[in-house]
Amino acid sequence: MLNGSCLCGAVAYEADAPVERIVHCHCRTCRKTHGTAFSSVAAVSRDQFRWLRGEEVLGAIESSPGKFRRFCSKCGSHVLAERATQPLVLLRLGCLDTEVRNVPQVHIWRSDAAPWYDPKIGLPEKQEGL
């Protein structure tokens, strides 16, 4: 069982599904939406996904025709993306409360990657003040 929530806790969901494939998307829209170099997502079946609370406070933006990015209107956390006609929803992995140890399988839209992102740079052992 996967559990997720927004930053303020107003929105929560569960999905009776495993994380099978982790994707890092570098498209401009994902970068702008999340304010990061890429967005990490995993698809789960819509039939296995349930809102536990906060569905009434969800906001949405139609980022491309038919694709809706759903977010908490209180704290701004983007929790999922979906196309209403598709059998899958895309969970934003930063909102997962369940620990996932899977390794990402693919980076997509690398042609749109932020020029300042360098995957070869490692992080220091200890980061003070960050």
N, C-alpha and C positions, 0 to 999 in steps of 0.2 A: 504494500500500500504506500502510495506517495502522498504526502501532505505538503501544502504550501500556503503561504499567506503573504500579505503585503507588509510594508514596514510598520504601519501603525496598528495592524491586527484587525482592521475593520472587515477585510476580505479574507476568506479562507476557502480552500478547496481540498478535495482528495481525489485520487485516481487509483483505481484498483488495477494497476498496470506496472510493469517494470520499465525502467529507462533502458531502452535497447540501443539507441543510437544518439549520441550527442553531436550536435552540429554547432560550429561557430560561424555566424554570418557576419561578414564584413561590409554588407551593402550600406550605402549612404543613409538609407532610411533607418536601419537598425542602429547605426552609429549615432544619428541625430536623436532618435527616440530614447536611447539609453545613456547618451553622453559618454560613451565608451568606445574602445577600438573595435569591438564586435559584441554581438549578442549571442549568448549560449542558450540553445533550445533543444528540446526533445519532444517528439510527437507521441501522443497517446490517443487511443480510440475515444471518440466523443461518447460512446456508450459506457465507457469505464470512468468517465469524468463526472464529478458532482461538485456544485457549489455548496459549501457548508454554511457560509454566512456572507453578507455584504453584497449580494448580487444587485441590490437596489442602489448601492453607491458606486457601482462601476460606471466609468466613463468609457468612451470608445472613440477611436479615430479610424476612418477608412483610409488607410495609407496607400492602397492601390485598389482598383475596382474589385469589390467583393471581399477584400481582406480587411478585417477589423482587428485592431490592437486594443485590448481591454486593459484598463488601468483603474486603480483606486482613485476616486475623485477627492479623497481626503489627503492622502500622502503622496500620490503620484506614481506609486510603484506599478510598473507594467507587469501583469501577471500571466497573460497569455495572448496569443494571436489565433485567429480562426477565419476560415471561409465557411459561411453557413451551409454551403452545399457540399462540403467535404466531410468525410467520416472521421477526420483527425483534428485535434487541437494541438497547438504548439505551446508547451509550458516554457516560461522563462525561468531558467534554472536558478537564477539568482534569488528567486522567491521560494525555492523549495526549502522546507523545514526538515525533510527526510534527507539523511546523509546519503550521497551517491558517490561511489568510488570508481565508476566507469571512466574510462579514458575517452576523450573526444575522438571521434572517428574521421571527421572531415571539417575542413574550412571551406566555406563557399563565398562567392563574390570577392575573391582576393583581388580582382582587378579594381575594386572600389576601396581597397584597404587604405586606412589612414597612413599618410606618408611618414608619420612619426612613430608608428608601431613597428617594433623590431622583435620578432619572436626569438631571435638568437641571444638576446640580452637576458641574462639570469638575474634573479633578485639576490641581494645580499642576504646572509643568514639571518640577520636581525635588522628590523627597520624601526628606528626610534621616531616617534612623533607622527607616524602616518596612520 
